[in-house]
């Protein structure tokens, strides 16, 4: 495949040695290096925005930090649906938090708006899963202290199909041999769902963007490559006028119900749906995404973590709290318990992977690529799903894909 992780890892290495610009820090800040812990004499307050599900997971770290440094840590519960916009709006006014929870693919928008500052991870960067550092890196700097890595994988009904499929065709064949009319389901919907189809696209060597030493390169749009056209042709053959494996009438709920009812043995989805499958009495196994080619089918990885406000008046303390408290196995495991998503810290990930479900998602995550955080990705989302839905429903695959690439490029050039 054409997505080059080497460039992303190199970007992470550059970011690790970056230092915080601490000039102008006041009200409890200092000019000490980011790795130095603030003393009680320089104590101030850190305000941390976090979603309601994870407030309790951070209470121990907050109390411990306050006890050891004298810096009060205030945890503020925020709505996931509004936290990003609130952060962008409030940071410039000086009313925003020192730290906010967020997703790695917010980095482009937050950086463009000037509301986040780079972090100094030092040697601790090596303690994280490589995909987590890749995703946390934007334009050569680490902006996110990662705590969780999330990606899709194939849920298999192990009672119906005891062994994983060798590839995509084998998956369908195994299901048919088990007497299933619909061996495999994945959510699409009227406007498509390219997030769920991306691993198949990467199997044809067709990433959205190329990469350079700073990460994804918005000037190197690769979605319209020959590999992309090959993927589109394959997708059309699996659509309405072909095998019917992909169907835009199947949304998330329909896909879920087909798996729960035993009508489908394979379901491409994320960890957020595992609980429903287990509660439904399914003997669930987690498999890598079966490739339609000889290449690895790499899904997107989404990384969750914490950003440092560009306007924080206590950047030293904030960086210290993130790196040396949230970035510990104990706290990352507390966050894992709250969300049941693979921890970003290697030690915590290893502990959590004692659960075979988590281990399965971790194995797939090792093959994943970070979802692009660059602003140009917005132009891709605008057209991508609709084009795939059209192909599934019988539109000319190559012509539709070429138009997709042209529309995306035109939107980027605006």
N, C-alpha and C positions, 0 to 999 in steps of 0.2 A: 504494500500500500504506500501511498505517497505522503502521508502525514509523517513528518520527521520529528520524533521526540527528542533527538539529539539537540536540536536548536532550542527547544523548550527547556531542557535540562541545563544547557549552557546559560540561558537567561536566568535561571534560578541561581546559578553559581555567582553570576554578576551581582544579583540582588543581595545575596547573603553578606557581601562585604560592604554594602552601602551603609552609610550612617545617617542618622536623623539630622535634619536641619533644626537645631534647637534654638537658634537665635530668636529672641523675642518671647521666649517662654517666660511666663510670669505667674504670679498668684500661686505659689507653691512649687513652681518649676525650678530648674537649675541648669547650669551649663555643663554638668557632669556628663561623661559618656553614657550612652543609652544602657550599657550593661551594668552601670552602678546603681545600686538600690538607694532610693531616697531615704534620708534619715528622718527621725521623728521631728527634728527641728525644722525640716522643710516640708512638713506634712501639709497636705491639702485635701482635696476631695476628687474622687474619680466617679463620674456618672457613666453607667454602662446600660445601654439599651439592649434588651434581650426579649425573646418571645416568651409568652406565658408558660409554655411547656418546659422551658429550660431555666427558669428563674431559680427553682429549688436546687438544681444541679450546680449552680454557681455560688450558692450561699456559703458553703464551707470555704471556698477559695477566697471569697470576699472577706469573711471574718478573719481568716488566717492572715491575709495581707494587711488588714487594718491593725491586727495585733502586733505584727512584726515590724511594721513601718510607721504606724500612726496615720497613714493615709486612709481616710474613710472611703469605702467603695459603696456607692448607691446603685442598686439594681432596679432598673425601671422596666416594668413589663410593657411591651409594645405589640401592636397588631402586626402580624406578618405582612398583611396586605398594604399597609401604609408606612411601614418603617423606613423604607428606602426614600420615598418622596419627602417624608417628614425630615429625614436626615439632611437631604439636599437643601431643603428650604430653611432649616433652622441653624445649620452650622455657620453660614455667613453672618447671621445676626448675633452670634455669640451665645445663643440659647440652647444650642445642641449639646449632645453628650460628648464625653471624651472618647468613648468607644461605642461602636454599634455592631450587633450581630448582622451578618449578611451573607449573600451568595457570591462566589468568586466572579460570576459573569456580570456583576454590577461594576466591576473595577473600571471599565472603560468610561462609563457614564459618570461615576463618582470622581474619577481623575479629571475628566474633561470639565467638570463643574468646580474643580479645585477644592473639594471638601475632604479629601483624604491625604494622609501623609505616609510615606514608606515606613516600613518596620525594619529594625535591626535584629535579625535572628542570631547572628554570630554562628558559632559551631552547632547550635541546636538545629539548624536546617537539615543536617544529616540525619536527625532523629525521626524525620517525617517520611511518609510514603512518597516516592518520587512524583507520582501523579498529583499529590497535594501541593507540593512546592511548585510544580509546573503551573498548576491552575492559579496559585496565589500570586504568581509573577505577572506583572503587566509592564510592558515597555522596559524590561530589564530590572525592575525593582519589585520587591515583595511588599504587597499592600495588605495581605490578609494573613492572620494567624489561623491556620486551618484546624478544625476539630472533627470534621466528618467528610467522608467521600461517598458519594451516592451514584450508582449507575444501574442500568437495567441489565437483566439476565433472563435466561429461559427457565421458567418454572416447569418442571416435568412431573406428571402424575406417575410416580414410580410403581404404583400398583398396576397401571395399564401398560407402561413402557418401562421395564426394569433397567435398561441400559441407555446411556446418552446416545444421541445421534452423532454420526461421524461428520455429517455435513447437512446442508439444507435439504437436498433431495432424499437423503437417508431418513431425515426427520419425517418427511411426508410419507415415505414408504413404510416406515415403522408404524405410523398412525393408521394407515390404510390396512396394513396387515393385522392390526388389532381390531379392525372392523369399524373404524371411525370415519365418518364422511367428512369431518372437519378436524383433521389432526392438530392443526396449529392455528392459534388466534393471536392477533395483535391489534390494539386499538388504532383506528384511523378516523373515520368520521367524514362528513361532507367536504371539509377543507383539508383533509389529509392530516398526517402527523409525522413530519420528517424526523423528529427526535427519535421516534421508535424505529424508523427505517434506516437511520444513519449507519448502523453496523453493517447492513447489507451493502450500502453504498461504498463504504470503505473497503469492503471485500473486493470491489472492482478497482481499487486504487484511485478513488475519486474524492479526496477531501474537499471541504469548502474553500479553505485558504491554504496557501503554502506557509512556511515558517522561515524566520531568520533568527539571528542570535538574540533577539529580544522577544521572541514568541511568534504569534500569528502575524502575518504580513497582509494588511488590507489591500496592498497594491498587487498582490499575487492571487487573484481569484482563480481557483482551479476547478470549481464546480462544473464548468462547461467543458472539461477535458474529454478526451476520447473515452476514458474510464467512466465518466459520468454518462455519456451516451450509451455505453454498454450496459450500465446499471439500469438506465431508463428502459432500454429494450428488454432486459430481463424482467423488470417490474411489470411492463405491459403484458409480457407472456404469463405472468402470475396473476393477472387481473381479470376483469370482467369477461374479456373475450378469449381468455386462456384457461389456466387451471382453476382460477377463482380463489386462490389461496389468500390474496389480498382483496378486501372488500370495504368500500367506504361506508357501507351500511353498518359496519361493526364499529361501534364506539367503545369507550372504556367499560361501561356497564355490561354491554352485550358480551364483550370478550370475557369479562370476569365470570359471568353467569355460565357461559359455555364451558369454562374450565371447572367451575364448581359442580356443574351437573354431570361431569364426566363425558361431555360430548367432544371436548378437545383435550388432548393429552399434553400439549405444549403451549405455553403462554409466555409471550415476551412482554415483561413488565418490570416494575421496580420493587424495592423492598417494602414500599408502602402497601403493597397488596398481599404480602406473604401471610399476614395475620388472618386475613379473610379466608385464604386457602386452607390454612391449618385448622381454623375454627370450623371450616366446612367439612372436616374429616378427610382431607386429601393428604396422602403420603407424599410430601413435597420434596423433590430434589432440585438442586440449582445447577444448571448447565451453562457453559459458554454459549455464545450465540453461534449457531451452525452457519458456516459460511457457504455462500452459493458458488464460491470459487476456491482455489487453493490457498488464497490469502486469508489472513486473520480478519475476522469481522469485529471491528473495534467500535463499541458504543461511545457516546459522550459520557464523560464523568462530570458531575457537578460537585463542587467542594463548598462546604459551609464553614464559616469562620467569623472572625472579628476584625473590623477596620478601626484604625486610629484617625480621629478627627484632625484635619489640618489646622483647626483653630483651638485645639486643646491647650489649656494653659498649664498642663502638667504632663507633657509628653514623656518625660523620663519615667515617671511613675506608671503611666499608661503602658509604655513599652515593656517595662519590668513586669507589671501584672500579667500582661498577655504572654510573654515569653516564659516567665519563670513560675507562673501559677496555673493559668489556663493551659499552658503547654506542658503539663505534667501528666503522667499516666493516670494518677488518681482522678484528676478532674476530667480528663478526656473519657474515662470510663463512666464517670457520673453522667456526663453528657450523652454517652452511648446508651445508658440505661433509660434516659429520658426520650430518646428517639429511635433506638435500635438500628442505627446506621453505622457502618464501619468507621471506627475512629481514624483520624488522620495520622496520629502519632504511631510509629511502628510498634512500640512496646504494647500500647493499648490495643492496637489492631490485632496483634498476635494473641493477646489474652481473649479478646472478643471472638476470635476465630475458633475458639474451642467449640462454639456452636457451628455445626456443619452448614447451616443456612448462611450465616455470616461469612464463613470460609468460602462458600460458593460464590457469593457476590464479590468477595475480595479477589478471587481468582479471575473473575471476569474484569474487575476493576484494574488488574495489572495489565490488561490488554487494551484498556480504554484510553481515550485522548480527552484533554480538557475541552469543554464547550468554549468556543471563542468568546472572549470578553470584549473584543474590539467593537467600537461603535458601528463599524460597517456591517456587523452581523445583523443589525436591524433590517437592512435592505434585503438580506437573504431570507429572513423569516417572512418578510412581506409577500414574497412570491413562491417560496419553496413548496409549502404544503399544497397549495392550489395546483401547482404544476404536477406534483406527484398524484394527487387525486384525479386529475384529468387523464394522466397516463393509465392509472388503474382502471378508469372507466372507458378506455378505448381510444383516447386521442393518440395521434402519431407520436411515438416515444421520442424519436430523435428530434423532430421539429419542435416538439413541446419543450424538450430539454434545452435546445439551442435558444429558444425564446426566453426561457427562464434565465439562462446565463446572461443574455443580452439585457434583460430587464434589471437584473441585479446590478450589473456593471453600470448601467445608466443611472440607477438610483445612487450608487456609490459616488459617481462622478459629479452629482449635483452639488 
